[in-house]
């Protein structure tokens, strides 16, 4: 199952019209890389401040959700339901680790379709590992190892407070 792209395009267009770079992550990224054929919802990240995002999404049915639930420490999280499809938008996507709060930046590295940028496989491999979603992390780390990671992204992530095992796995995948 893959949700329709039209609601995703609506949100991406609204963000882009306000100069906000966003990227598809989660299962949408896996789909774009050919690593899955199932997407339950669309996950987006951006690093723009809340005020700018709020302005961009004015008129869309955005529902705020807690950011400090579990180990998530993003600046904000929104669920945007459009035509039966939910787009989850995480601002300044971050996860708390035993070593501190790890910021997982929005870095567009590919495209699901020409107007739908996808995030960094390096970033999402680490994110999924920190979330405990190991099957998805394994797929992404294997992808990064086979295709090579982006050195600038890997170096950024290695400066983040990562658990030793994740740090070693990331360093080995480059």
KOLBALO-902371 format. One record per atom (N, C-alpha, C): x, z, y; atom name. Coordinates in nm, 2 decimals. Example, Ala and Ser with C-alpha at 12.3 -4.5 7.8 and 13.67 -1.06 7.14 Angstrom:
2
c1:1.32	c3:0.78	c2:-0.57	kolti:N
c1:1.23	c3:0.78	c2:-0.45	kolti:CA
c1:1.32	c3:0.78	c2:-0.33	kolti:C
c1:1.28	c3:0.71	c2:-0.22	kolti:N
c1:1.37	c3:0.71	c2:-0.11	kolti:CA
c1:1.29	c3:0.79	c2:0.00	kolti:C
This chain:
174
c1:0.08	c3:0.00	c2:-0.12	kolti:N
c1:0.00	c3:0.00	c2:0.00	kolti:CA
c1:0.09	c3:0.00	c2:0.13	kolti:C
c1:0.05	c3:-0.08	c2:0.22	kolti:N
c1:0.12	c3:-0.08	c2:0.35	kolti:CA
c1:0.01	c3:-0.08	c2:0.46	kolti:C
c1:0.02	c3:0.02	c2:0.55	kolti:N
c1:-0.08	c3:0.02	c2:0.65	kolti:CA
c1:-0.07	c3:-0.10	c2:0.75	kolti:C
c1:-0.18	c3:-0.14	c2:0.81	kolti:N
c1:-0.17	c3:-0.25	c2:0.91	kolti:CA
c1:-0.07	c3:-0.23	c2:1.01	kolti:C
c1:-0.01	c3:-0.34	c2:1.06	kolti:N
c1:0.10	c3:-0.33	c2:1.16	kolti:CA
c1:0.04	c3:-0.33	c2:1.30	kolti:C
c1:-0.08	c3:-0.37	c2:1.32	kolti:N
c1:-0.14	c3:-0.38	c2:1.46	kolti:CA
c1:-0.13	c3:-0.24	c2:1.54	kolti:C
c1:-0.17	c3:-0.13	c2:1.47	kolti:N
c1:-0.17	c3:0.00	c2:1.54	kolti:CA
c1:-0.02	c3:0.03	c2:1.58	kolti:C
c1:0.07	c3:0.00	c2:1.49	kolti:N
c1:0.21	c3:0.03	c2:1.52	kolti:CA
c1:0.26	c3:-0.05	c2:1.64	kolti:C
c1:0.22	c3:-0.18	c2:1.64	kolti:N
c1:0.26	c3:-0.26	c2:1.75	kolti:CA
c1:0.20	c3:-0.21	c2:1.88	kolti:C
c1:0.08	c3:-0.16	c2:1.88	kolti:N
c1:0.02	c3:-0.10	c2:2.00	kolti:CA
c1:0.10	c3:0.01	c2:2.06	kolti:C
c1:0.14	c3:0.10	c2:1.97	kolti:N
c1:0.23	c3:0.22	c2:2.01	kolti:CA
c1:0.36	c3:0.17	c2:2.06	kolti:C
c1:0.43	c3:0.08	c2:1.98	kolti:N
c1:0.56	c3:0.03	c2:2.02	kolti:CA
c1:0.56	c3:-0.04	c2:2.15	kolti:C
c1:0.45	c3:-0.12	c2:2.17	kolti:N
c1:0.44	c3:-0.19	c2:2.30	kolti:CA
c1:0.42	c3:-0.10	c2:2.42	kolti:C
c1:0.34	c3:0.01	c2:2.40	kolti:N
c1:0.32	c3:0.11	c2:2.51	kolti:CA
c1:0.45	c3:0.18	c2:2.54	kolti:C
c1:0.53	c3:0.21	c2:2.44	kolti:N
c1:0.65	c3:0.28	c2:2.47	kolti:CA
c1:0.75	c3:0.18	c2:2.54	kolti:C
c1:0.76	c3:0.06	c2:2.48	kolti:N
c1:0.86	c3:-0.04	c2:2.54	kolti:CA
c1:0.82	c3:-0.07	c2:2.68	kolti:C
c1:0.69	c3:-0.07	c2:2.72	kolti:N
c1:0.65	c3:-0.10	c2:2.85	kolti:CA
c1:0.70	c3:0.00	c2:2.95	kolti:C
c1:0.73	c3:0.12	c2:2.90	kolti:N
c1:0.78	c3:0.23	c2:2.99	kolti:CA
c1:0.93	c3:0.25	c2:2.97	kolti:C
c1:1.00	c3:0.15	c2:2.91	kolti:N
c1:1.14	c3:0.16	c2:2.89	kolti:CA
c1:1.19	c3:0.25	c2:2.78	kolti:C
c1:1.10	c3:0.29	c2:2.69	kolti:N
c1:1.14	c3:0.38	c2:2.58	kolti:CA
c1:1.17	c3:0.31	c2:2.46	kolti:C
c1:1.29	c3:0.33	c2:2.41	kolti:N
c1:1.34	c3:0.28	c2:2.28	kolti:CA
c1:1.29	c3:0.37	c2:2.17	kolti:C
c1:1.21	c3:0.31	c2:2.08	kolti:N
c1:1.17	c3:0.38	c2:1.96	kolti:CA
c1:1.21	c3:0.30	c2:1.84	kolti:C
c1:1.21	c3:0.36	c2:1.72	kolti:N
c1:1.25	c3:0.29	c2:1.60	kolti:CA
c1:1.16	c3:0.35	c2:1.48	kolti:C
c1:1.13	c3:0.26	c2:1.39	kolti:N
c1:1.06	c3:0.30	c2:1.27	kolti:CA
c1:1.15	c3:0.37	c2:1.17	kolti:C
c1:1.11	c3:0.48	c2:1.12	kolti:N
c1:1.19	c3:0.55	c2:1.02	kolti:CA
c1:1.11	c3:0.58	c2:0.90	kolti:C
c1:1.15	c3:0.67	c2:0.82	kolti:N
c1:1.07	c3:0.71	c2:0.70	kolti:CA
c1:1.05	c3:0.59	c2:0.61	kolti:C
c1:0.94	c3:0.59	c2:0.55	kolti:N
c1:0.91	c3:0.48	c2:0.45	kolti:CA
c1:0.91	c3:0.34	c2:0.51	kolti:C
c1:0.87	c3:0.33	c2:0.64	kolti:N
c1:0.88	c3:0.20	c2:0.70	kolti:CA
c1:1.02	c3:0.15	c2:0.71	kolti:C
c1:1.12	c3:0.23	c2:0.73	kolti:N
c1:1.26	c3:0.19	c2:0.72	kolti:CA
c1:1.29	c3:0.15	c2:0.58	kolti:C
c1:1.25	c3:0.23	c2:0.48	kolti:N
c1:1.28	c3:0.19	c2:0.34	kolti:CA
c1:1.21	c3:0.06	c2:0.31	kolti:C
c1:1.09	c3:0.03	c2:0.36	kolti:N
c1:1.03	c3:-0.10	c2:0.34	kolti:CA
c1:1.11	c3:-0.21	c2:0.40	kolti:C
c1:1.15	c3:-0.19	c2:0.52	kolti:N
c1:1.23	c3:-0.29	c2:0.59	kolti:CA
c1:1.36	c3:-0.33	c2:0.52	kolti:C
c1:1.42	c3:-0.23	c2:0.45	kolti:N
c1:1.54	c3:-0.25	c2:0.37	kolti:CA
c1:1.52	c3:-0.30	c2:0.23	kolti:C
c1:1.39	c3:-0.31	c2:0.19	kolti:N
c1:1.36	c3:-0.36	c2:0.06	kolti:CA
c1:1.37	c3:-0.25	c2:-0.05	kolti:C
c1:1.37	c3:-0.12	c2:-0.01	kolti:N
c1:1.39	c3:-0.01	c2:-0.10	kolti:CA
c1:1.26	c3:0.06	c2:-0.14	kolti:C
c1:1.14	c3:0.01	c2:-0.09	kolti:N
c1:1.01	c3:0.06	c2:-0.14	kolti:CA
c1:0.91	c3:-0.05	c2:-0.10	kolti:C
c1:0.79	c3:-0.04	c2:-0.17	kolti:N
c1:0.68	c3:-0.12	c2:-0.13	kolti:CA
c1:0.56	c3:-0.04	c2:-0.10	kolti:C
c1:0.58	c3:0.09	c2:-0.07	kolti:N
c1:0.47	c3:0.18	c2:-0.04	kolti:CA
c1:0.50	c3:0.25	c2:0.09	kolti:C
c1:0.40	c3:0.25	c2:0.18	kolti:N
c1:0.41	c3:0.32	c2:0.31	kolti:CA
c1:0.28	c3:0.38	c2:0.33	kolti:C
c1:0.28	c3:0.52	c2:0.35	kolti:N
c1:0.15	c3:0.59	c2:0.37	kolti:CA
c1:0.11	c3:0.59	c2:0.52	kolti:C
c1:0.21	c3:0.61	c2:0.60	kolti:N
c1:0.19	c3:0.61	c2:0.75	kolti:CA
c1:0.31	c3:0.56	c2:0.81	kolti:C
c1:0.31	c3:0.54	c2:0.94	kolti:N
c1:0.42	c3:0.49	c2:1.02	kolti:CA
c1:0.49	c3:0.61	c2:1.09	kolti:C
c1:0.62	c3:0.62	c2:1.07	kolti:N
c1:0.70	c3:0.72	c2:1.14	kolti:CA
c1:0.78	c3:0.65	c2:1.25	kolti:C
c1:0.78	c3:0.71	c2:1.37	kolti:N
c1:0.86	c3:0.66	c2:1.48	kolti:CA
c1:0.94	c3:0.77	c2:1.53	kolti:C
c1:1.06	c3:0.74	c2:1.58	kolti:N
c1:1.13	c3:0.84	c2:1.66	kolti:CA
c1:1.17	c3:0.78	c2:1.79	kolti:C
c1:1.19	c3:0.87	c2:1.89	kolti:N
c1:1.25	c3:0.82	c2:2.02	kolti:CA
c1:1.32	c3:0.95	c2:2.08	kolti:C
c1:1.41	c3:0.92	c2:2.17	kolti:N
c1:1.48	c3:1.03	c2:2.23	kolti:CA
c1:1.44	c3:1.05	c2:2.38	kolti:C
c1:1.33	c3:0.99	c2:2.42	kolti:N
c1:1.28	c3:1.00	c2:2.55	kolti:CA
c1:1.22	c3:1.13	c2:2.58	kolti:C
c1:1.22	c3:1.18	c2:2.70	kolti:N
c1:1.16	c3:1.31	c2:2.73	kolti:CA
c1:1.01	c3:1.30	c2:2.72	kolti:C
c1:0.95	c3:1.41	c2:2.69	kolti:N
c1:0.80	c3:1.42	c2:2.67	kolti:CA
c1:0.72	c3:1.36	c2:2.79	kolti:C
c1:0.76	c3:1.39	c2:2.91	kolti:N
c1:0.69	c3:1.34	c2:3.03	kolti:CA
c1:0.68	c3:1.19	c2:3.03	kolti:C
c1:0.79	c3:1.12	c2:2.99	kolti:N
c1:0.79	c3:0.98	c2:2.99	kolti:CA
c1:0.70	c3:0.92	c2:2.88	kolti:C
c1:0.71	c3:0.99	c2:2.76	kolti:N
c1:0.62	c3:0.94	c2:2.65	kolti:CA
c1:0.48	c3:0.97	c2:2.68	kolti:C
c1:0.45	c3:1.08	c2:2.74	kolti:N
c1:0.31	c3:1.11	c2:2.78	kolti:CA
c1:0.25	c3:1.00	c2:2.87	kolti:C
c1:0.33	c3:0.96	c2:2.97	kolti:N
c1:0.29	c3:0.85	c2:3.06	kolti:CA
c1:0.27	c3:0.72	c2:2.98	kolti:C
c1:0.36	c3:0.69	c2:2.89	kolti:N
c1:0.35	c3:0.57	c2:2.82	kolti:CA
c1:0.23	c3:0.56	c2:2.73	kolti:C
c1:0.19	c3:0.67	c2:2.67	kolti:N
c1:0.08	c3:0.67	c2:2.57	kolti:CA
c1:-0.05	c3:0.71	c2:2.64	kolti:C
c1:-0.06	c3:0.72	c2:2.77	kolti:N
c1:-0.18	c3:0.75	c2:2.84	kolti:CA
c1:-0.29	c3:0.65	c2:2.79	kolti:C
c1:-0.40	c3:0.70	c2:2.75	kolti:N
c1:-0.51	c3:0.61	c2:2.71	kolti:CA
c1:-0.51	c3:0.59	c2:2.55	kolti:C
c1:-0.41	c3:0.63	c2:2.48	kolti:N
c1:-0.41	c3:0.63	c2:2.34	kolti:CA
c1:-0.44	c3:0.77	c2:2.29	kolti:C
c1:-0.50	c3:0.78	c2:2.17	kolti:N
c1:-0.55	c3:0.91	c2:2.12	kolti:CA
c1:-0.44	c3:0.99	c2:2.05	kolti:C
c1:-0.34	c3:1.03	c2:2.13	kolti:N
c1:-0.23	c3:1.11	c2:2.08	kolti:CA
c1:-0.26	c3:1.26	c2:2.06	kolti:C
c1:-0.24	c3:1.31	c2:1.94	kolti:N
c1:-0.27	c3:1.45	c2:1.92	kolti:CA
c1:-0.13	c3:1.52	c2:1.89	kolti:C
c1:-0.11	c3:1.63	c2:1.97	kolti:N
c1:0.01	c3:1.70	c2:1.96	kolti:CA
c1:0.01	c3:1.78	c2:1.83	kolti:C
c1:0.13	c3:1.80	c2:1.77	kolti:N
c1:0.14	c3:1.88	c2:1.65	kolti:CA
c1:0.26	c3:1.98	c2:1.67	kolti:C
c1:0.26	c3:2.09	c2:1.59	kolti:N
c1:0.37	c3:2.19	c2:1.61	kolti:CA
c1:0.50	c3:2.12	c2:1.58	kolti:C
c1:0.60	c3:2.16	c2:1.66	kolti:N
c1:0.74	c3:2.11	c2:1.63	kolti:CA
c1:0.83	c3:2.20	c2:1.56	kolti:C
c1:0.80	c3:2.33	c2:1.56	kolti:N
c1:0.88	c3:2.43	c2:1.50	kolti:CA
c1:0.84	c3:2.47	c2:1.36	kolti:C
c1:0.75	c3:2.39	c2:1.30	kolti:N
c1:0.70	c3:2.42	c2:1.17	kolti:CA
c1:0.81	c3:2.39	c2:1.07	kolti:C
c1:0.82	c3:2.48	c2:0.97	kolti:N
c1:0.92	c3:2.47	c2:0.86	kolti:CA
c1:1.06	c3:2.46	c2:0.93	kolti:C
c1:1.14	c3:2.37	c2:0.90	kolti:N
c1:1.27	c3:2.36	c2:0.95	kolti:CA
c1:1.29	c3:2.24	c2:1.06	kolti:C
c1:1.17	c3:2.19	c2:1.10	kolti:N
c1:1.18	c3:2.08	c2:1.20	kolti:CA
c1:1.19	c3:2.14	c2:1.34	kolti:C
c1:1.28	c3:2.08	c2:1.42	kolti:N
c1:1.30	c3:2.13	c2:1.55	kolti:CA
c1:1.30	c3:2.02	c2:1.66	kolti:C
c1:1.22	c3:1.91	c2:1.63	kolti:N
c1:1.21	c3:1.80	c2:1.73	kolti:CA
c1:1.15	c3:1.86	c2:1.86	kolti:C
c1:1.18	c3:1.79	c2:1.97	kolti:N
c1:1.12	c3:1.84	c2:2.10	kolti:CA
c1:0.97	c3:1.83	c2:2.10	kolti:C
c1:0.91	c3:1.73	c2:2.04	kolti:N
c1:0.77	c3:1.72	c2:2.03	kolti:CA
c1:0.74	c3:1.63	c2:1.91	kolti:C
c1:0.61	c3:1.64	c2:1.86	kolti:N
c1:0.56	c3:1.55	c2:1.75	kolti:CA
c1:0.42	c3:1.52	c2:1.78	kolti:C
c1:0.39	c3:1.39	c2:1.77	kolti:N
c1:0.25	c3:1.34	c2:1.80	kolti:CA
c1:0.20	c3:1.27	c2:1.68	kolti:C
c1:0.07	c3:1.28	c2:1.65	kolti:N
c1:0.00	c3:1.20	c2:1.56	kolti:CA
c1:-0.09	c3:1.11	c2:1.64	kolti:C
c1:-0.08	c3:0.98	c2:1.62	kolti:N
c1:-0.15	c3:0.89	c2:1.70	kolti:CA
c1:-0.24	c3:0.80	c2:1.61	kolti:C
c1:-0.37	c3:0.84	c2:1.60	kolti:N
c1:-0.46	c3:0.77	c2:1.51	kolti:CA
c1:-0.52	c3:0.65	c2:1.58	kolti:C
c1:-0.50	c3:0.53	c2:1.52	kolti:N
c1:-0.55	c3:0.41	c2:1.57	kolti:CA
c1:-0.61	c3:0.32	c2:1.46	kolti:C
c1:-0.74	c3:0.29	c2:1.47	kolti:N
c1:-0.80	c3:0.21	c2:1.37	kolti:CA
c1:-0.77	c3:0.25	c2:1.22	kolti:C
c1:-0.78	c3:0.38	c2:1.20	kolti:N
c1:-0.76	c3:0.43	c2:1.06	kolti:CA
c1:-0.62	c3:0.45	c2:1.02	kolti:C
c1:-0.53	c3:0.42	c2:1.10	kolti:N
c1:-0.38	c3:0.43	c2:1.07	kolti:CA
c1:-0.32	c3:0.54	c2:1.16	kolti:C
c1:-0.24	c3:0.62	c2:1.10	kolti:N
c1:-0.18	c3:0.73	c2:1.18	kolti:CA
c1:-0.03	c3:0.69	c2:1.20	kolti:C
c1:0.01	c3:0.70	c2:1.33	kolti:N
c1:0.15	c3:0.68	c2:1.36	kolti:CA
c1:0.20	c3:0.81	c2:1.41	kolti:C
c1:0.31	c3:0.86	c2:1.34	kolti:N
c1:0.37	c3:0.99	c2:1.37	kolti:CA
c1:0.49	c3:0.96	c2:1.46	kolti:C
c1:0.49	c3:1.02	c2:1.58	kolti:N
c1:0.60	c3:1.00	c2:1.67	kolti:CA
c1:0.68	c3:1.13	c2:1.69	kolti:C
c1:0.80	c3:1.13	c2:1.66	kolti:N
c1:0.89	c3:1.25	c2:1.68	kolti:CA
c1:0.99	c3:1.23	c2:1.79	kolti:C
c1:0.98	c3:1.32	c2:1.89	kolti:N
c1:1.07	c3:1.30	c2:2.00	kolti:CA
c1:1.19	c3:1.39	c2:1.98	kolti:C
c1:1.31	c3:1.33	c2:2.00	kolti:N
c1:1.44	c3:1.40	c2:1.98	kolti:CA
c1:1.43	c3:1.46	c2:1.84	kolti:C
c1:1.42	c3:1.38	c2:1.74	kolti:N
c1:1.40	c3:1.42	c2:1.60	kolti:CA
c1:1.52	c3:1.52	c2:1.56	kolti:C
c1:1.49	c3:1.64	c2:1.52	kolti:N
c1:1.59	c3:1.74	c2:1.49	kolti:CA
c1:1.54	c3:1.82	c2:1.37	kolti:C
c1:1.64	c3:1.87	c2:1.29	kolti:N
c1:1.61	c3:1.95	c2:1.18	kolti:CA
c1:1.71	c3:2.07	c2:1.18	kolti:C
c1:1.66	c3:2.19	c2:1.15	kolti:N
c1:1.74	c3:2.31	c2:1.15	kolti:CA
c1:1.81	c3:2.31	c2:1.01	kolti:C
c1:1.94	c3:2.33	c2:1.01	kolti:N
c1:2.02	c3:2.35	c2:0.89	kolti:CA
c1:2.08	c3:2.49	c2:0.89	kolti:C
c1:2.14	c3:2.52	c2:0.78	kolti:N
c1:2.21	c3:2.65	c2:0.77	kolti:CA
c1:2.32	c3:2.66	c2:0.87	kolti:C
c1:2.37	c3:2.55	c2:0.92	kolti:N
c1:2.48	c3:2.54	c2:1.02	kolti:CA
c1:2.43	c3:2.53	c2:1.16	kolti:C
c1:2.30	c3:2.51	c2:1.19	kolti:N
c1:2.25	c3:2.49	c2:1.32	kolti:CA
c1:2.15	c3:2.38	c2:1.32	kolti:C
c1:2.11	c3:2.34	c2:1.45	kolti:N
c1:2.01	c3:2.24	c2:1.46	kolti:CA
c1:2.08	c3:2.10	c2:1.47	kolti:C
c1:2.04	c3:2.01	c2:1.38	kolti:N
c1:2.10	c3:1.88	c2:1.37	kolti:CA
c1:2.01	c3:1.78	c2:1.44	kolti:C
c1:2.06	c3:1.71	c2:1.55	kolti:N
c1:1.98	c3:1.61	c2:1.61	kolti:CA
c1:2.01	c3:1.48	c2:1.54	kolti:C
c1:1.90	c3:1.41	c2:1.50	kolti:N
c1:1.90	c3:1.28	c2:1.43	kolti:CA
c1:1.86	c3:1.17	c2:1.53	kolti:C
c1:1.95	c3:1.10	c2:1.59	kolti:N
c1:1.92	c3:1.02	c2:1.70	kolti:CA
c1:1.84	c3:0.89	c2:1.66	kolti:C
c1:1.77	c3:0.84	c2:1.76	kolti:N
c1:1.70	c3:0.71	c2:1.75	kolti:CA
c1:1.80	c3:0.60	c2:1.78	kolti:C
c1:1.83	c3:0.53	c2:1.67	kolti:N
c1:1.93	c3:0.42	c2:1.69	kolti:CA
c1:1.87	c3:0.30	c2:1.61	kolti:C
c1:1.83	c3:0.20	c2:1.68	kolti:N
c1:1.77	c3:0.08	c2:1.62	kolti:CA
c1:1.88	c3:0.00	c2:1.55	kolti:C
c1:1.87	c3:-0.02	c2:1.42	kolti:N
c1:1.97	c3:-0.10	c2:1.35	kolti:CA
c1:1.92	c3:-0.22	c2:1.28	kolti:C
c1:1.79	c3:-0.24	c2:1.28	kolti:N
c1:1.73	c3:-0.36	c2:1.21	kolti:CA
c1:1.59	c3:-0.38	c2:1.26	kolti:C
c1:1.52	c3:-0.46	c2:1.18	kolti:N
c1:1.38	c3:-0.49	c2:1.22	kolti:CA
c1:1.29	c3:-0.50	c2:1.10	kolti:C
c1:1.18	c3:-0.44	c2:1.10	kolti:N
c1:1.08	c3:-0.47	c2:1.00	kolti:CA
c1:1.02	c3:-0.61	c2:1.02	kolti:C
c1:0.99	c3:-0.64	c2:1.15	kolti:N
c1:0.96	c3:-0.77	c2:1.20	kolti:CA
c1:1.02	c3:-0.78	c2:1.33	kolti:C
c1:1.03	c3:-0.90	c2:1.39	kolti:N
c1:1.11	c3:-0.92	c2:1.52	kolti:CA
c1:1.08	c3:-0.82	c2:1.63	kolti:C
c1:0.95	c3:-0.78	c2:1.64	kolti:N
c1:0.92	c3:-0.68	c2:1.75	kolti:CA
c1:0.90	c3:-0.54	c2:1.70	kolti:C
c1:0.95	c3:-0.51	c2:1.58	kolti:N
c1:0.94	c3:-0.38	c2:1.52	kolti:CA
c1:1.07	c3:-0.33	c2:1.47	kolti:C
c1:1.15	c3:-0.26	c2:1.56	kolti:N
c1:1.28	c3:-0.22	c2:1.52	kolti:CA
c1:1.28	c3:-0.10	c2:1.43	kolti:C
c1:1.37	c3:-0.10	c2:1.33	kolti:N
c1:1.38	c3:0.01	c2:1.24	kolti:CA
c1:1.51	c3:0.09	c2:1.27	kolti:C
c1:1.50	c3:0.22	c2:1.23	kolti:N
c1:1.61	c3:0.31	c2:1.26	kolti:CA
c1:1.73	c3:0.29	c2:1.17	kolti:C
c1:1.82	c3:0.38	c2:1.19	kolti:N
c1:1.95	c3:0.38	c2:1.12	kolti:CA
c1:1.94	c3:0.43	c2:0.98	kolti:C
c1:1.98	c3:0.35	c2:0.88	kolti:N
c1:1.98	c3:0.40	c2:0.74	kolti:CA
c1:2.07	c3:0.53	c2:0.73	kolti:C
c1:2.18	c3:0.53	c2:0.81	kolti:N
c1:2.27	c3:0.65	c2:0.80	kolti:CA
c1:2.19	c3:0.78	c2:0.85	kolti:C
c1:2.12	c3:0.76	c2:0.96	kolti:N
c1:2.05	c3:0.88	c2:1.01	kolti:CA
c1:1.94	c3:0.92	c2:0.92	kolti:C
c1:1.87	c3:0.83	c2:0.86	kolti:N
c1:1.76	c3:0.87	c2:0.77	kolti:CA
c1:1.80	c3:0.91	c2:0.64	kolti:C
c1:1.92	c3:0.87	c2:0.59	kolti:N
c1:1.98	c3:0.93	c2:0.47	kolti:CA
c1:2.00	c3:1.08	c2:0.49	kolti:C
c1:2.06	c3:1.11	c2:0.60	kolti:N
c1:2.09	c3:1.25	c2:0.63	kolti:CA
c1:1.95	c3:1.33	c2:0.65	kolti:C
c1:1.86	c3:1.27	c2:0.72	kolti:N
c1:1.73	c3:1.33	c2:0.75	kolti:CA
c1:1.66	c3:1.36	c2:0.62	kolti:C
c1:1.65	c3:1.27	c2:0.53	kolti:N
c1:1.58	c3:1.29	c2:0.40	kolti:CA
c1:1.66	c3:1.40	c2:0.32	kolti:C
c1:1.79	c3:1.40	c2:0.32	kolti:N
c1:1.86	c3:1.50	c2:0.25	kolti:CA
c1:1.83	c3:1.64	c2:0.31	kolti:C
c1:1.83	c3:1.65	c2:0.44	kolti:N
c1:1.80	c3:1.78	c2:0.50	kolti:CA
c1:1.65	c3:1.82	c2:0.48	kolti:C
c1:1.56	c3:1.72	c2:0.46	kolti:N
c1:1.42	c3:1.75	c2:0.43	kolti:CA
c1:1.40	c3:1.79	c2:0.29	kolti:C
c1:1.50	c3:1.77	c2:0.20	kolti:N
c1:1.48	c3:1.79	c2:0.06	kolti:CA
c1:1.41	c3:1.68	c2:-0.01	kolti:C
c1:1.40	c3:1.56	c2:0.05	kolti:N
c1:1.34	c3:1.45	c2:-0.01	kolti:CA
c1:1.45	c3:1.36	c2:-0.07	kolti:C
c1:1.50	c3:1.41	c2:-0.19	kolti:N
c1:1.62	c3:1.36	c2:-0.24	kolti:CA
c1:1.62	c3:1.22	c2:-0.30	kolti:C
c1:1.50	c3:1.18	c2:-0.36	kolti:N
c1:1.49	c3:1.04	c2:-0.41	kolti:CA
c1:1.51	c3:0.94	c2:-0.30	kolti:C
c1:1.45	c3:0.97	c2:-0.18	kolti:N
c1:1.46	c3:0.87	c2:-0.07	kolti:CA
c1:1.60	c3:0.88	c2:-0.01	kolti:C
c1:1.66	c3:1.00	c2:0.00	kolti:N
c1:1.79	c3:1.02	c2:0.05	kolti:CA
c1:1.89	c3:0.94	c2:-0.04	kolti:C
c1:1.87	c3:0.95	c2:-0.18	kolti:N
c1:1.96	c3:0.88	c2:-0.27	kolti:CA
c1:1.96	c3:0.73	c2:-0.25	kolti:C
c1:1.84	c3:0.68	c2:-0.23	kolti:N
c1:1.82	c3:0.53	c2:-0.20	kolti:CA
c1:1.90	c3:0.49	c2:-0.08	kolti:C
c1:1.88	c3:0.57	c2:0.03	kolti:N
c1:1.95	c3:0.54	c2:0.15	kolti:CA
c1:2.10	c3:0.55	c2:0.15	kolti:C
c1:2.15	c3:0.66	c2:0.09	kolti:N
c1:2.29	c3:0.68	c2:0.07	kolti:CA
c1:2.35	c3:0.57	c2:-0.01	kolti:C
c1:2.28	c3:0.52	c2:-0.12	kolti:N
c1:2.33	c3:0.41	c2:-0.20	kolti:CA
c1:2.33	c3:0.28	c2:-0.11	kolti:C
c1:2.23	c3:0.26	c2:-0.03	kolti:N
c1:2.23	c3:0.15	c2:0.06	kolti:CA
c1:2.34	c3:0.15	c2:0.16	kolti:C
c1:2.37	c3:0.26	c2:0.22	kolti:N
c1:2.48	c3:0.27	c2:0.31	kolti:CA
c1:2.61	c3:0.25	c2:0.25	kolti:C
c1:2.63	c3:0.30	c2:0.12	kolti:N
c1:2.75	c3:0.29	c2:0.05	kolti:CA
c1:2.77	c3:0.14	c2:0.02	kolti:C
c1:2.67	c3:0.07	c2:-0.02	kolti:N
c1:2.68	c3:-0.07	c2:-0.06	kolti:CA
c1:2.70	c3:-0.16	c2:0.06	kolti:C
c1:2.63	c3:-0.13	c2:0.17	kolti:N
c1:2.63	c3:-0.22	c2:0.29	kolti:CA
c1:2.72	c3:-0.17	c2:0.40	kolti:C
c1:2.77	c3:-0.05	c2:0.39	kolti:N
c1:2.85	c3:0.01	c2:0.49	kolti:CA
c1:2.77	c3:0.07	c2:0.60	kolti:C
c1:2.81	c3:0.19	c2:0.65	kolti:N
c1:2.74	c3:0.26	c2:0.75	kolti:CA
c1:2.80	c3:0.21	c2:0.89	kolti:C
c1:2.73	c3:0.24	c2:0.99	kolti:N
c1:2.78	c3:0.21	c2:1.13	kolti:CA
c1:2.88	c3:0.33	c2:1.16	kolti:C
c1:3.00	c3:0.30	c2:1.19	kolti:N
c1:3.10	c3:0.40	c2:1.21	kolti:CA
c1:3.06	c3:0.49	c2:1.33	kolti:C
c1:3.01	c3:0.44	c2:1.44	kolti:N
c1:2.97	c3:0.52	c2:1.55	kolti:CA
c1:2.86	c3:0.62	c2:1.52	kolti:C
c1:2.76	c3:0.57	c2:1.43	kolti:N
c1:2.65	c3:0.66	c2:1.39	kolti:CA
c1:2.70	c3:0.77	c2:1.30	kolti:C
c1:2.79	c3:0.73	c2:1.20	kolti:N
c1:2.84	c3:0.82	c2:1.11	kolti:CA
c1:2.92	c3:0.93	c2:1.18	kolti:C
c1:3.01	c3:0.89	c2:1.28	kolti:N
c1:3.09	c3:0.98	c2:1.35	kolti:CA
c1:3.00	c3:1.08	c2:1.43	kolti:C
c1:2.89	c3:1.03	c2:1.49	kolti:N
c1:2.80	c3:1.11	c2:1.56	kolti:CA
c1:2.74	c3:1.22	c2:1.47	kolti:C
c1:2.69	c3:1.17	c2:1.35	kolti:N
c1:2.63	c3:1.26	c2:1.26	kolti:CA
c1:2.73	c3:1.37	c2:1.21	kolti:C
c1:2.86	c3:1.33	c2:1.19	kolti:N
c1:2.96	c3:1.42	c2:1.14	kolti:CA
c1:2.99	c3:1.53	c2:1.24	kolti:C
c1:2.96	c3:1.51	c2:1.37	kolti:N
c1:2.98	c3:1.61	c2:1.47	kolti:CA
c1:2.86	c3:1.70	c2:1.48	kolti:C
c1:2.75	c3:1.67	c2:1.40	kolti:N
c1:2.63	c3:1.76	c2:1.40	kolti:CA
c1:2.65	c3:1.88	c2:1.30	kolti:C
c1:2.58	c3:1.98	c2:1.32	kolti:N
c1:2.59	c3:2.10	c2:1.23	kolti:CA
c1:2.52	c3:2.07	c2:1.09	kolti:C
c1:2.60	c3:2.00	c2:1.00	kolti:N
c1:2.55	c3:1.97	c2:0.87	kolti:CA
c1:2.60	c3:2.06	c2:0.76	kolti:C
c1:2.52	c3:2.09	c2:0.66	kolti:N
c1:2.57	c3:2.16	c2:0.55	kolti:CA
c1:2.69	c3:2.08	c2:0.49	kolti:C
c1:2.78	c3:2.16	c2:0.43	kolti:N
c1:2.90	c3:2.10	c2:0.37	kolti:CA
c1:2.88	c3:1.98	c2:0.28	kolti:C
c1:2.78	c3:2.00	c2:0.19	kolti:N
c1:2.75	c3:1.89	c2:0.09	kolti:CA
c1:2.70	c3:1.77	c2:0.15	kolti:C
c1:2.62	c3:1.78	c2:0.26	kolti:N
c1:2.56	c3:1.66	c2:0.33	kolti:CA
c1:2.68	c3:1.59	c2:0.40	kolti:C
c1:2.76	c3:1.67	c2:0.47	kolti:N
c1:2.87	c3:1.62	c2:0.54	kolti:CA
c1:2.97	c3:1.54	c2:0.45	kolti:C
c1:2.99	c3:1.60	c2:0.33	kolti:N
c1:3.08	c3:1.53	c2:0.24	kolti:CA
c1:3.02	c3:1.40	c2:0.19	kolti:C
c1:2.89	c3:1.40	c2:0.16	kolti:N
c1:2.82	c3:1.28	c2:0.11	kolti:CA
c1:2.82	c3:1.17	c2:0.22	kolti:C
c1:2.80	c3:1.21	c2:0.34	kolti:N
c1:2.80	c3:1.12	c2:0.45	kolti:CA
c1:2.94	c3:1.06	c2:0.47	kolti:C
c1:3.04	c3:1.14	c2:0.47	kolti:N
c1:3.18	c3:1.09	c2:0.48	kolti:CA
c1:3.21	c3:1.00	c2:0.37	kolti:C
c1:3.17	c3:1.02	c2:0.25	kolti:N
c1:3.20	c3:0.94	c2:0.13	kolti:CA
c1:3.12	c3:0.81	c2:0.14	kolti:C
c1:3.01	c3:0.80	c2:0.20	kolti:N
c1:2.93	c3:0.68	c2:0.21	kolti:CA
c1:2.98	c3:0.58	c2:0.31	kolti:C
c1:3.07	c3:0.61	c2:0.40	kolti:N
c1:3.11	c3:0.52	c2:0.50	kolti:CA
c1:3.20	c3:0.41	c2:0.45	kolti:C
